[in-house]
Amino acid sequence: MVAISDAIVTRRTVSLARELNPDLHIIVRTRYMSEVGELFDLGASEVIPEEFETSVEIFSGVLKQYGVSRQSIEQEVEEVRKEGYAMLRSTSPPPVEMRLPTRPVINGDFEGTVNP
């Protein structure tokens, strides 16, 4: 696990760790999504950008404020993370599906899915 605030030192650490042990599973925390690609290129196995996780937490808070059930929030967050991290690892973005209420929100749960 690499969680260093200095981006240059983080890149050097990942590169050196991969060089020393090609089989090592390297998890890296970084501040910005713009740094993800380079860290994968240097040999990171997983990259967790704070910027993305902060956005996920804000998303959760907004849903909670609007009365969405905890179970629905957890499902939505899981899906956002799954799609978001897949997108960060890929050169082409995944298809987008927006889950919007087709009817008013009742008891905090979405009532359907709308594709843009």
N, C-alpha and C positions, 0 to 999 in steps of 0.2 A: 504494500500500500504506500503510495507516494502522495503526500499532502503537504506540499511546500508552497508557500505564498509567492516565491520568486519564480517567474515563468522560465527564465533562462536556466536556473538550477534544476527545475523540474524536467525540462527537456534533456539536459545533460545526464541527469540521474536515470531517466527512462532508457536513454540510448546506451549508457554504460551497463545498466542492469541486463538489458537484452543481449548485449555483446558478451557479457560474462556468463549468462545462462539463457540460451535460446528457448528452453522449456519453461522458464519462469512465467507464472501468471501475474501480470503487473496491472494493478488497479490504480488509476491516477485521478486525483481530484484537481480540477482546474477552475479558474475563475470564470472564464468566458467560453462560449460556444465556438468562437472563432479559432480557438486553440486546439479543438478536438482533432481535426484532421492531421495536423502535424504530429500530435502525440501518438496517434495510431500509426502513422508512417514511421515513427521512431521506435515502435515496438510495443506500445501499450496494448494490453489485452482488453481492458475496459477503461473508459474515460467518463467521469462524472462531472459535468460542468455545473458550478454553483448557480450560474445565471439561469440555467434550465430548471434546476430544482427549486429555485426561488419563485420562478413563474408558476410551477406546479403548486406550490404552497399558496400563492395568491389566488390561483384558480380554485383551490379547495375552500379557501376562506370566503370567496364570493358565493360559491354554491351553498355553503353553510348559511351565510347571511340571508340567502333567498329561500331558506327552508328546505333545501334538498336533503333527503335522508342520508345518514352516515354511510349506510350500505351502498347507496347510489354514488356518493362521492368517492368512496373507495374503489368502486368499479370504474368510474370515469378516470380517476387518477392512474389506476393500473393501465388502462388503455392508452392514456396520454403518454405515460412513461414508455410503454411497449413501442408505440408508434414513433415517439420522439427519439428514443435511443436508436431504433432501427434507422431512422432518417439520418441521425448523426453519423452512423457507420456507413451509410450508403452514398453513392455518388448521384443517384437519382431519387427524388422524393417519392414516398409512398402515396397511393391514392388517398384523397382526403374525403372523409365522411363526417359531416357535421351532425351532431345530435342536438336537435332543437325540438322544443315542445311543439306538437302539432295542435294541441289543445292547451288550455291553461294548466299550469302546474297544480296538481292536486296532491295534497299530503306530502309535498316535497319530492315527488317522483316525476320524471319526464314521462310524457304520454305518447312517445313515438319518435321516429327518426325521420329527418328530412335531409335529402341529398341535395347539395347545391346545384 
